[in-house]
Amino acid sequence: MKTKFITLVFLIILQVCEAQNNIIPVPVSYNASSDVFELNNQVSLTLKTTETQIKKYTENFINLLAGKRIHISLNENESHIKSNKTILVELFKNFKSELGTEGYELEVNSSLIKLSANQSEGIFNAFQTLRQLFPVEFESNTNNNLESIKIKGCKIVDYPRFKWRGLMLDVSRHFFTVDEVKAYIDKMSQFKLNVFHWHLTDDEGWRVEIKSLPKLTEVGAWRVERYGSFGKERPYPLPNEEATYGGFYTQEQIKDVVKYASERNITIVPEIDMPGHSMAALAAYPELSTKKEAKFVSPGAKFSEWYGNGKFKMLIENTLNPTDEKVYDFVDKVFTEIAELFPGDYIHMGGDECYKGYWEEDTLVQKFMKNNNIKDAHELQSYFVKRVEKIINSKGKKLMGWDEILEGGLAESAAVMSWRGMKGGIEAAKMGHQVVMSPSTYAYLDYTQGDYSVENKVYASLNLETCYSFEPVPTDVDPKYILGGQGNLWAEKVPSIPFAFYMTYPRALALSETFWSPKERKDWNGFIGRVENQFERFDMANINISRAVLDPVIRVYKDGDKLMCELKNSVPNTEIYYTINNTYPAKFGLKYSEPFEIPQGDLSLITQTVKNGKALGRELKVHRTELEKRTGK
């Protein structure tokens, strides 16, 4: 009897741990009980508030259940419970300052699920956590007849660490439809990310309708079609070649997406990139450049030379002329319409990677600089940014830009998004400006996330564990100036929405936990266990997710004349097997224990992780010649 009791206790503890480990981002406080709530058609939902947004969140939740053929009745404005099992949604009568505007309390026992918050945003977040307490089968696209859902008892108190918890999607390099953008927003909202940074314009396409400037979409939204990776292999447009690849969002579509995001507690921050990255705009209105030459929308062809250390030269002018008053008329028209479309506080004006060589070569620009006591091109860009800030402020909005807007002098009330490391964010915060930390080394989701033998190779790598180690508040900065953080998905190598999900997740889960959860609650081993649960949930929903974290990490180095290899993996309780004799699969080879020599010969390293006797990650195969290259010698 005693043995059975101990076994029962162990199973309860195990179930409790599993329930807690399923929640991403990890809550501030989680206390489990042995209760189980069975959610079925006999359950009612009591809504004890008349707030419209909460009613909408609640209706969305009821519809979600109905899609699984679990039909629950809604009781509005009732102070009593009408059935034995009830979901209760309520706002606190007295504001709980600890929870703020987005925090919540969630309680589950055998007869009641209670979601409580100060404001509607908290109720939305409570629903997202409740959904993660459901079994993985709930996410299935094919099993739509669950009949009932069993939810383990718990009491959760939760609230965010940061106000700004963002993801950026680049729709210029590749256009994504309204439905695809909505799908991206919907998934990020499930993990309490609350800012969608919409990169709407760049050299490769202008994606938002501006009615006062129709050529921006008539011309700027389309480019000639090319295939393969961006770069020198993509030829420029041929004479009279029709531009057929691209697209744009009408203003009605923009309004629809903004509304959709709002219903999921997400604010959209539009980015109109200028003065650089303006090739699509200049294709429509070439008179806004210094040379005023005819331009084309870049098809992803090479039109710049990069020299390292951030130094580069544009082979084709892609920059607005900051000395031309017609440019500011253009900017005013654009931001007048953008401000009307997006109700959030901020408009992002880019400001990054602005090549200034064409300004420096232009005699009229140089004359303007001399007449206005502007000593160099950095100050000229600062002049432009400050003019743009006044325009944006006049629309009732605040300006945000990439950290290059610091160069030459920061605009008076501008917020900075720091991407070239943390340095720009630190500088801006010490000047008393609001900052969003988005350093490429932790937050660039277009970076390669696994071994180059099975992933697209770009100029840098970012694995899941490094992403999870991101800390947005530097030690010598006052935290009040750090709005939060953001992950960015640039789309040069992301031509489809399934691949956008693959590149975003699970790294966006790591960022979600960094931006939401208390710093002291972060734990890699606990997180990766919860990520493994999310693999199943994404699979059930038929959403593409990367499992690169499960693969071996290969490091090769030279020890004298020997080519040595070290293998590792950051997932707990895994083993790594390998062969170097051209045999496979790897799990029938050698178990890795310490660095080993790769001998001379026509051979490949074949390696794979194994957990509980089963292959876990992908089998990697890298020829010796490629391994030799990786040493850099």
N, C-alpha and C positions, 0 to 999 in steps of 0.2 A: 504493500500500500504506500509506504514511504517513497519507494522508487517511482511509483506511478505519479505521486504528487510532485516530486522533483522534476520529472519529465514534463508534466503539465505546465509547471511554472516556467521551465525553460522554453517551451513552445510559445507561451504567451509573450515572454520577453523577446523571443525571436520575431514574432509577428509585430510587436510594438516597434522594434528596431527597423523592420522592413517598411512599416508605414512611415516612420520618421524619415528614413533614408530616401523615400520617393519624392520628397518635396524639394523643388528647386524654384527659387532660392531658399536656402534653409531658414526657417523662422527664427525670430528672436527667442521665443520660448515655446517648448513643446512638451506637454505632459500627457502620457498615454494612460488609458484605463483598459479594463478587460471587457468593457461594454462593446456591443455591436449593434449598429443601426441598420435595419433592412429597408432600403428604399424601393418601394413598389407602388402599384396603383392605388393602394389604400392610404397613401401619405397625402397630406394637404400642406399648402404653403401659406403662411400668414404674413402679410406685408403690413407692418405697423408704421408706415410712413406714406405720405402722399407725394413725395418728391418724384418728379417726372423721370429723372435720370435713373433713379433706383428702380422704378417700375420697369424701365426699359431693360436694365441689367437682369432683372428678375424674369421678365418675359423671355429674354434670350436663353436663360438657364432652363426654363420650362420647355422651350422649344427644342433645346439640345437633348433633354431627356425624352421628349416625345419622338424624336428621331430614332430612339432606341426602343420605342413602344412602351415607355414608362410614362404614364399620364397622371400627373398630379394636379389637384384642384387648387385654385388661387383664391384666398380670402383676403380682400383688401380692407384696410382700416379696421380690423377686428382686434379687440383686446383680449379675446379668449380663444382657446384652441378647440377646434371642432372635431378632431380625430385623435386616436390614440398615438399616432405617430405624426409629428409635425416638423416642418422646416420653418423657423421663425426668422424674419429679417427685420431689423430695427436699428434706429439711430439712438445713441445715448442721449438721455435727457440732459445730462451735464457733460460738457466737453471734457474729454480725457486728454490732457495736454501731451502726455507721453506718446500717444498714438498719432497725433498730428492729423493731417487731412487724408492721408492714404493708409494709415494703419487700421487694424481691425482685431476683433476677437472672434474666434471660432470654437464652438463647443459641440461635441458629438457624444451623446449617450444612447442608451437603448431605445429611448422614446422621442428624442429631440435633437435636431440640428439647429443651432442658433448662430446667426451671423450678425455681429454688432459692430458699429463703427461710428465715428463722429460725422462723417460726410459720405457722399455717394461713392467717391473714389475708393474708400476703404471697403465698402460693400462689394464693389467689383473685384478687388483683390482677394477678398474672402472667398468669393465664388471660384476664383482661379485655384486657390489652395484646396478647396473642397473637391474640385475636379481631379486634382492629383491624388486625392485619397481614394478615388474610385479605382477598381482593378484595371489592368492594362487593356482588357478586352473592350472597355468602354470606348476606346479610341478607334476601334475597328471600323473600316469603311464597308465591310461586308456583313458583320454580325450586328444586325439592327433589331434584334428581338431578345434583349437580355432578360426581360420580365422583372428582375430584381437586382439590386446592387447592395452588397454588404460593405459597410464602412466601419472601420475600427474606431472605438471611442478615444477621444483626446480632448485636450484644452490647449488652444494655441493663442498666444498673444504675439502680434507681429506688426512691424512698421519699418519703413525704409530708412537706410542710412543717408542716401542722397536724393535730392529733388530731381536731378536730371539723370535718367537711365536710358541711354539712347542707342539706336542702330541707324546707320546711314545706308541707303540703297542708291547706287548710281544707275540711273535709267538713261543716261546720255550715250554711254558706250554701246549699250544694247537696250532696246526699248522693251519694257514690260507692260503688259496690258493692265487695264483697271482691275480685272479679276485676279490677276497675278499679284498686283500690289496689295490688294485686299487680303489675299492669302498670307502674304508676308507679314502684314500688320496683325492679322488674327493670331498667328503663331507667336509673335513677339509679345503680344498682350498676355498670353497664357503664362508667361514667366515674369510678369510685372515690369517689363520694359515699357516706358511710358512716353518716349520721344522718338518720333520717326522723322529723321533728317532725310529729306527728299532732294537728292542732287539732280536738279532738273535741266541744267544746261552745261555744256562743255564744248570742246572742239568738235566732237563727233555727233552732236545733235542738240537742238533746242526743243524741249518737250512740253512747254506750256503755252497755251494760246494767249496772246496779247492782242486784243482787238484793235487797239490803236496802231499796232505795228504788225500788220498781217503777214509780211514777208518772213517774219521770224519762224513761222511754222510752214508757210507755203514753200520756202526755200530751205530754211535752217533745220527743219525736222527730218530731212531726207538726204541720204548719201548713196553713192554707188555701192553695190553689193560686192563684198570681198569675203573670202573664207580663210580660215586658219588664224594663227596668232597675229596680234597686232605687231607691226614693225616693218622692217625693210622688205619683207617678202610680199607685202601688200602694195600693189602699184597704185599710183595716183589715178584720178579719173581720166579716161580717154576723151578726146574731143567729141562733144555732142553725146557723150554717154549719159543715159537717163539715170537719175537718182531715184531708186525704188525702195531702198532699205531704210526703215525707221518708223516714225509715227509721233504722235503728240496727244496730249490730253486737252480736250475742250474745257472751257471754264465750268460747264455743267458737270463734267466728269470729275474735275477737281473738287467741286463742292460736294459731290457724292462721296468721294474718298475721304474728305475731311470729316463729313458726318459719320461715316463708317468708323473712322478712327476714334472720334469723340465717344462713340458708343462703346468703345473698348478702352477707355481711359488713356487715350494716346493723343498727344498734341503733335501736329505736323509742323516742322520747321522747313520752309522751302529754301533751297540754295540757288541763287542766280550768280554764277561764277563770273567775276570781273575784277580788274581790267584784263588779266590774262585769261587763258582758256576760253577765248571768245571767238574762235574761228567760225563756229556755226552762225553766230550773230553777224559776223563780218561778211560771211557768204551772202547774207540777206541785205546787209547795209554796209558795203565796203568803204563808204565815205567816212565812216566813224574811226578808221585807222589812220595812221600817219601817211602811208603810201597811197591810200585810197585805190589800190589795185583790186581787180576782180579776185575773189576768193572762192574756195569750194569748201563744203563740209568734209572734214577729214574722214576718210574711210578706214581709219586705223593704220594708215601708212606712216612711215617714219618721216617726221618733219621737225625733228630736233636732234641735237648732238649733246650727249651727257658726258661730262668729264670727271665725275666723282666729286665728293664733298659738296654736293648740292649745286655745282657749277654746270651751266648748260647754255646752249645757243639754239634759238628757234630758226629753222631754215625757211619758214614761211611766217609772216607776221600774223599773230593771233591775239593781239593786244589792242584794246581801245586807246584812243588818243586822249590823254588826260588834260590837254591844253585846249581842246575844242569845245566850245559851249554847246554845240549840237549834241555832243556826247551826253551832257548833263540833261538836256531835253529828253533824250532817249532814256536815260536812267530814270528820270522822273515818271515818264509814261509807263515804263515797266513796273516800277515799284508802286505806283498808284493802283494798278490792277492786281498786283500780287498781294498788296495789303488788304484789299477788299476780299480776296479769296481765302486768306488764311487768318483765322482769328487769334492765333497764338501771339505771344509777346515779341518773338524774335524773327528777323529775316536774316539769313546767312548770305553774305555777299562775296564769299570765296576769298579772293585776295592772294591766293597761293601761286607759286611758281610763275610769277610774272616776269617775262623776259623784257629787259629794259633797253636792249641794244638798239632797237629801231627808234626809240625816243632819243637816245644819245647821238644817233646819226642824223636826226632831222633838224634842219636849221631853224625852222619855225618853233619847234619845241625848245631848242636851246635859247632862242631869243626870249620866249615866254619865261623860262626859268630865270634868266638874267634879270628881266624886268620885275619879277616877283620875289627876288632874293631867295630862290630855291637852289641850294648849293649842289645837290646831286640827284640822281634818279631815284634813290630811296626816299628822299624828301618829296619828290614829285609824286611817287605812289602814295605817300602819306597825305599829300594835298588832295589827291583823288579820293582816298578813303574818307577823309574828313568832309569833303563835299557830299559824298554818298551818304554818310551818316546823317547829315542835316536833312537830306531828302527823305531818308527812311524815318527819321524822328518826326518829320512833318506829317507822316501818315499815321502817327500814333504807335510806331513800332520801335524796337531796339535793334541795333546793328550787332551782328556777330560775324567774325571772320577767322580764317586760319591764322596761325601765329605769325605769318609774314606781315600782317598789318601792324605789327610792332615796329617794323623797320622804318626809320625816318621820323618816328614819333606817332604814338598811339592816339586815335581819336578819343575825344573827351569821355564818352560814356560807353565805348564799345566793349563787348565781351569777346574773349579770345578762346578759340578752340585749338588746343596745343597738340600738334601732330608730329613735329620734328623733335621727338623726345618730350621731356617735361620742362625744359629750360624756358621756353616761351611762356608756358603757363605760370611758372614760378615768377618770372619777371612781371607779368601782368598782375598777378595776385598781390605782389608786393607794392604795386602801384595803386592798389585798391580797386581793381577791375574784376568782374566776374569771369570765371574760367570753367571750361569743360575740358577735362583731361582725356585725350584720345591719342596717346603716343603710338606710333606705328609699331614699335617693338612689342607691344602688348595687345593692340586693338585693331590692327589691320587684317581684316578677315579675307582679303584676297591673297595674303601670303601663303606659301606652301605649308601644309599642315602635316605632311608625312614624308616618307622616303621618296626621293626624286624618281626612283624606278617605277613608281605607281601613281605619282601625282604630277600635276602640271608644275613645271619649274618656273619660278619667278625669281626676282632679285633678292628675296629674303624669305626666311622661314619663321613660322610661329606655331609651335605645338600647343596642345591643350593645357599642359601643366604650366608652361610659361604664361599663357593667357590668364590662368587662374591666379598666378602669383602677383598680378597687377595690384598696386596700391595707389589710388588716385591722389592722396594727400601727402605731399612731401613733408619731411620732418620740420623744415624751417618756414612753413607757410601757415597762415591763419586759416583753419578749415572753413570759416564763414565765406571765404571767397571762392571756394571750390563748389560749383553747382553740382558736379557729378562727373560722369564719364560716358564714353560712347565707343562702340565698335563700328568700323567703317568697311563696307563692301564695295570696292571699286570693281568695275565690271568689264575691264579689257578682256579677261579670259572667262567671263561668266555670261554665256550667250542665252541661257534659259533659266526659268524659275526653278526647276528641279535642282539644277546645279547651284543656283543661288542658295537654296536651302542646305545643300551639301557643304558649301563653303562657310555658311553662317553657323551651322550647328554641328557639334556641341559647343563650339567656342563661345557662342552667344550665351549659352547656359553658364559658362564660367564668368562672363562679364556680368550677367544678371545677378549672380550671387555676390560678386564684388561690389556692385552698385547698391544692392538692397540690404544684404545681411550685415550684422555687426562684424567688425574686423576680427574680433576674438572667436566668432563662431565658424570662421572659415577653416576647413580641414580637408586636405587633398584626398586622403583615404576615404573619408565619408562622402566627399563629393563624387569621386569616380564610381563608387558603388551606386549612387543615385543616378549617375549618367547611364550606367548599364541598364537600369530600369527604363530610362528614357529611350534607349535604343529600341526596346520592345514597343513602347508607345508610338514612336515615330514609324516603326514598321507596320503597326496595326493601322495607322492612318495613311499608309502608303506615301510617306514623305521621306525624301532622300536625306540621309544623315551620314556624316563621315564617321568611320570607325578607325581612323588613322591612329588614334591613341592606343589601340590594341596591338599595333604592329611593333616589331622590334625596331629599336633605334640603332643604326649602324654608325660606328665611329672608327675610322681607319687612321693610322699614323705610322710614321717611320721610326724604327729602333735600329739605328745604323743602316744596314742594307736590307733589313727585314721589313716586310709590310705586315703590320700588326692590326688586329681587329678586336674591337670591344663592342659587345652587344648589351643592351639594357632595355628595360620597359618599366614604365611608371605605374602600371596597374598592379595592385597587391595580389599576391598568391599566384603569380604566373611563373612559368618556366619558359626558357628559350632553347629551341633545338636548331641545329644547323648542319649542313654538309658542305664540303669543299672538294668533292670528288664527282661532281655532276650527277649526283643521284637525288631522287626526290620521291615522296614528299619529305620535308625537313624533319618531321616528328619521328622518322625512323633513322635519323642521324645521331649526332652527338648532342648531349645536354650541355649547354653553356655553363661554365663556372668561372672562367677567368680569361683575360685576353689571350689570343692565339695567333699564330703566324698564318698568313695566306701564302702558300708556296708558289713558286714560279710555275707557269703552265697555262694552257688553254682551259681555264676552269672558271666556274662561277661560285660565289657564295650564295647558298640557298638557306633561308632562315625563316622561322615562324614562331610565334608565341603559342603556348599550350597552357590551358587551365583545366584542372580536374580531368586530365587525360584527353581533352578535346581541343582541336585547333581553335585558336581564339581570333587572332588577326589574320591579315593576308599573308600568303607566302611570298616573300621577297626574293628576287633573283637578280644579282648584280655581277656582271663579268669582272674578272680581275683587272682588266685594263681600265674600266670605269672606277673601280676602287682605288687604283693607283692615282687617277686624276683627282680624287677627293682629298688626297693628302696635300694638294697644293704644291707639290714638288715635281 
